[in-house]
């Protein structure tokens, strides 16, 4: 059996493949070695039913996770996998690589993530190359859920939201300033907390205030993460992640204004990634 997983900070999608066919599909909480240690990651993996009951039958694990951009962070996840599935071969890489593989159509392209966070790469079918570093939610994540959530909370606390949105936010969440500051500065997973407010923006996504916010945020993302590739007007730019999928109309308008050709937009790339690995694994076999 083969276990394949894609994880952002919020959610991890898993599929277990046996003889080229789907045996189990499940989602768990996200894993990110910036925020979770190896024991926490191992515990999350062990919540997958077939891992808890048939760990010894899993031969190969491919996991692509947020926070796995360095060898040291990948090592944290590898140790967790060794705890949960000691007999399997483990392959760990960054979630941007999963985005590249899931959207690849046989020609070079740019692949982007717009989910809780944001990132991009250029993939020619062989090498994944990045021009802009991923700085995560405090210094970066432009265009991602944590970025927009931060802007929304900032406007709410400063009372610069339009009155009708200020009132709606108060009625929806009933949060005090202390509640917000405690969740952002004192509790773990602040990036996930910030991104959770995208539900409010989605509810009001036709409102001119949020149309402008999203337009500016996506424009900033494109300038930092897409136009930095010298041939960005010659290849398609693909997107994975809920933010790109839910707000794709605005995203496409921003891309068109910068002469960027949008290719695939995939909310959950796990199926496409699994197809890639099935083809690769069983062709070799």
C-alpha positions as CSV (number, residue, x, y, z in Angstrom):
1,X,0.0,0.0,0.0
2,X,1.1,3.6,-0.7
3,X,0.1,6.5,1.5
4,X,0.0,10.0,0.0
5,X,-0.7,13.2,1.9
6,X,-0.8,16.9,1.2
7,X,-0.9,19.2,4.2
8,X,-1.4,22.9,4.7
9,X,-1.4,24.3,8.2
10,X,-5.2,23.9,8.5
11,X,-5.9,20.5,7.0
12,X,-4.1,17.4,5.6
13,X,-5.7,15.3,2.9
14,X,-4.6,11.6,2.7
15,X,-5.2,8.8,0.3
16,X,-4.1,5.2,0.6
17,X,-3.6,3.3,-2.7
18,X,-3.4,-0.5,-3.1
19,X,-2.7,-2.1,-6.5
20,X,-3.3,1.2,-8.2
21,X,-6.8,1.7,-6.6
22,X,-8.0,4.0,-3.9
23,X,-8.4,2.1,-0.6
24,X,-9.0,4.9,1.8
25,X,-9.5,8.7,1.7
26,X,-9.5,10.8,4.8
27,X,-8.7,14.3,6.1
28,X,-6.9,15.1,9.4
29,X,-5.8,18.3,11.0
30,X,-2.9,19.9,9.3
31,X,0.7,19.2,10.1
32,X,3.5,21.8,9.9
33,X,6.9,21.2,11.6
34,X,7.1,24.9,12.3
35,X,4.2,24.5,14.8
36,X,4.1,20.7,15.6
37,X,6.8,18.5,17.0
38,X,7.3,14.9,15.8
39,X,5.1,13.4,18.5
40,X,2.2,15.6,17.6
41,X,2.6,14.8,13.9
42,X,2.9,11.1,14.6
43,X,-0.3,11.2,16.7
44,X,-2.1,13.0,13.8
45,X,-1.0,10.4,11.3
46,X,-2.1,7.6,13.6
47,X,-5.7,8.9,13.5
48,X,-5.9,7.6,9.9
49,X,-7.8,4.4,10.3
50,X,-5.7,2.1,8.1
51,X,-2.5,3.5,9.6
52,X,-3.7,2.6,13.1
53,X,-4.7,-0.9,12.1
54,X,-2.4,-1.9,9.2
55,X,0.7,0.3,9.5
56,X,3.0,-2.6,8.7
57,X,1.2,-3.0,5.3
58,X,2.1,0.5,4.1
59,X,5.2,0.3,2.0
60,X,5.8,3.8,0.8
61,X,4.7,7.2,2.1
62,X,4.8,10.5,0.2
63,X,3.9,13.6,2.2
64,X,4.0,17.2,1.0
65,X,3.6,19.6,3.9
66,X,3.7,23.3,4.7
67,X,6.8,24.1,6.6
68,X,8.9,21.5,4.9
69,X,11.1,23.8,2.8
70,X,14.3,22.8,4.6
71,X,16.0,19.5,5.3
72,X,15.8,20.0,9.1
73,X,12.0,20.5,9.0
74,X,11.6,17.5,6.7
75,X,13.6,15.5,9.2
76,X,11.0,16.3,11.9
77,X,8.2,14.8,9.7
78,X,10.4,11.8,8.7
79,X,10.9,11.0,12.4
80,X,7.1,11.2,13.0
81,X,6.5,8.9,10.0
82,X,9.1,6.4,11.4
83,X,7.1,6.4,14.6
84,X,3.8,5.7,12.9
85,X,5.0,3.5,10.1
86,X,8.4,2.1,10.9
87,X,8.5,-0.4,8.0
88,X,7.7,2.1,5.2
89,X,10.0,4.2,3.0
90,X,9.3,7.9,3.6
91,X,9.5,10.8,1.1
92,X,8.9,14.2,2.6
93,X,8.8,17.5,0.6
94,X,7.2,21.0,0.7
95,X,3.6,21.4,-0.3
96,X,4.5,23.7,-3.2
97,X,6.1,20.6,-4.8
98,X,2.7,18.8,-4.5
99,X,1.1,21.8,-6.2
100,X,3.6,21.6,-9.0
101,X,3.0,17.9,-9.6
102,X,-0.8,18.1,-9.3
103,X,-1.1,20.8,-11.9
104,X,1.6,19.6,-14.3
105,X,0.3,19.0,-17.8
106,X,3.6,18.0,-19.6
107,X,4.8,21.6,-20.3
108,X,6.7,24.1,-18.0
109,X,4.4,26.2,-15.9
110,X,4.1,28.3,-12.7
111,X,2.3,26.7,-9.8
112,X,0.9,28.7,-6.9
113,X,-0.7,27.9,-3.5
114,X,-3.3,30.3,-2.1
115,X,-4.7,28.6,1.0
116,X,-4.0,29.4,4.6
117,X,-0.7,30.7,3.3
118,X,0.8,31.4,-0.1
119,X,3.7,30.3,-2.2
120,X,4.8,29.7,-5.8
121,X,7.3,27.8,-8.0
122,X,8.3,27.2,-11.6
123,X,8.2,23.5,-12.7
124,X,9.6,22.3,-16.0
125,X,8.7,18.6,-15.3
126,X,12.1,17.9,-13.7
127,X,13.2,20.7,-11.3
128,X,11.0,22.9,-9.0
129,X,12.5,26.4,-8.8
130,X,11.4,29.3,-6.6
131,X,12.3,33.0,-7.0
132,X,10.5,34.4,-3.9
133,X,11.0,32.9,-0.5
134,X,8.0,31.8,1.5
135,X,8.0,34.0,4.6
136,X,4.8,32.6,6.3
137,X,2.1,34.5,8.1
138,X,4.0,37.2,10.1
139,X,6.3,38.5,7.3
140,X,4.5,37.2,4.2
141,X,1.7,35.0,2.9
142,X,0.4,37.7,0.7
143,X,-2.9,36.6,-1.0
144,X,-3.4,33.8,1.5
145,X,-6.1,33.3,4.1
146,X,-3.9,34.4,7.1
147,X,-3.0,37.6,5.2
148,X,-6.6,38.6,4.5
149,X,-7.7,37.6,8.0
150,X,-5.1,39.8,9.5
151,X,-6.3,42.7,7.3
152,X,-9.9,42.1,8.4
153,X,-9.1,42.0,12.1
154,X,-6.9,45.1,11.8
155,X,-9.8,47.0,10.2
156,X,-12.3,45.7,12.7
157,X,-10.2,46.7,15.7
158,X,-9.4,50.1,14.3
159,X,-13.1,50.5,13.4
160,X,-12.2,51.3,9.8
161,X,-14.6,48.7,8.3
162,X,-17.7,50.1,6.7
163,X,-20.5,50.4,9.3
164,X,-22.6,47.6,7.9
165,X,-19.6,45.2,7.9
166,X,-18.5,46.3,11.4
167,X,-22.0,45.5,12.7
168,X,-22.2,42.2,10.9
169,X,-18.7,41.1,12.2
170,X,-19.7,42.0,15.8
171,X,-22.9,40.1,15.5
172,X,-21.2,37.1,13.9
173,X,-18.3,36.6,16.2
174,X,-18.9,38.7,19.4
175,X,-15.2,39.1,20.0
176,X,-13.5,41.5,22.2
177,X,-10.1,43.0,21.5
178,X,-8.6,40.8,24.2
179,X,-10.1,37.7,22.6
180,X,-8.4,38.5,19.3
181,X,-5.1,39.5,20.8
182,X,-4.9,36.4,23.0
183,X,-5.6,34.1,20.0
184,X,-3.0,35.9,17.8
185,X,-0.2,36.5,20.3
186,X,-0.6,33.9,23.0
187,X,-2.2,30.8,21.6
188,X,-0.7,28.4,19.0
189,X,-1.6,28.3,15.3
190,X,-2.3,32.0,14.9
191,X,-2.1,31.6,11.2
192,X,-5.0,29.1,11.2
193,X,-7.0,31.4,13.5
194,X,-6.4,34.4,11.2
195,X,-7.4,32.4,8.1
196,X,-10.6,31.2,9.8
197,X,-12.1,34.7,9.2
198,X,-12.1,34.1,5.4
199,X,-15.5,32.6,6.0
200,X,-16.7,36.1,6.8
201,X,-15.1,37.5,3.7
202,X,-16.6,34.8,1.6
203,X,-20.1,35.6,2.9
204,X,-19.6,39.2,1.9
205,X,-17.4,38.6,-1.2
206,X,-19.6,40.8,-3.4
207,X,-19.2,43.8,-1.1
208,X,-17.0,46.5,-2.7
209,X,-14.9,46.7,0.4
210,X,-13.8,43.1,0.1
211,X,-13.6,43.1,-3.6
212,X,-11.0,45.9,-3.3
213,X,-9.2,44.1,-0.5
214,X,-9.0,40.9,-2.4
215,X,-8.0,42.7,-5.6
216,X,-5.1,44.5,-3.9
217,X,-4.0,41.3,-2.1
218,X,-4.0,39.2,-5.2
219,X,-2.2,41.9,-7.1
220,X,0.5,42.0,-4.4
221,X,0.8,38.2,-4.6
222,X,1.2,38.3,-8.4
223,X,3.9,41.0,-8.2
224,X,5.9,39.1,-5.6
225,X,5.3,35.5,-6.6
226,X,4.5,35.3,-10.3
227,X,5.9,38.3,-12.2
228,X,9.3,37.6,-10.7
229,X,9.6,34.6,-13.1
230,X,11.1,36.1,-16.3
231,X,8.9,34.0,-18.6
232,X,5.6,34.5,-16.6
233,X,3.8,35.8,-19.7
234,X,4.9,32.8,-21.8
235,X,3.6,30.0,-19.6
236,X,0.4,29.2,-17.7
237,X,0.1,30.0,-14.0
238,X,-1.8,27.3,-12.1
239,X,-3.3,27.6,-8.6
240,X,-4.2,25.2,-5.8
241,X,-5.9,26.0,-2.5
242,X,-9.3,27.1,-1.2
243,X,-8.6,30.9,-1.5
244,X,-7.8,30.6,-5.2
245,X,-10.8,28.5,-5.9
246,X,-13.4,30.4,-3.9
247,X,-12.3,33.8,-5.2
248,X,-11.2,32.8,-8.6
249,X,-13.3,35.4,-10.4
250,X,-11.3,38.2,-8.8
251,X,-8.0,36.3,-9.1
252,X,-8.5,35.9,-12.9
253,X,-9.3,39.6,-13.3
254,X,-6.1,40.5,-11.5
255,X,-4.1,38.0,-13.6
256,X,-5.6,39.3,-16.8
257,X,-4.7,42.9,-15.9
258,X,-1.0,41.7,-15.6
259,X,-1.2,39.6,-18.8
260,X,-0.8,36.4,-16.8
261,X,-2.5,33.4,-18.3
262,X,-4.3,31.3,-15.7
263,X,-4.4,27.5,-16.2
264,X,-5.8,25.1,-13.6
265,X,-7.4,26.2,-10.4
266,X,-7.8,23.3,-8.0
267,X,-9.3,23.6,-4.6
268,X,-8.1,20.2,-3.3
269,X,-5.1,18.9,-5.3
270,X,-4.9,15.4,-3.6
271,X,-6.7,13.5,-6.4
272,X,-4.4,15.0,-9.1
273,X,-1.3,14.3,-7.0
274,X,-2.4,10.7,-6.4
275,X,-2.9,10.2,-10.2
276,X,0.6,11.5,-10.7
277,X,2.1,9.0,-8.2
278,X,0.0,6.1,-9.4
279,X,1.2,6.7,-13.0
280,X,4.8,7.1,-11.8
281,X,4.8,4.1,-9.4
282,X,3.0,1.5,-11.5
283,X,4.8,2.5,-14.7
284,X,8.1,1.7,-12.9
285,X,6.6,-1.5,-11.6
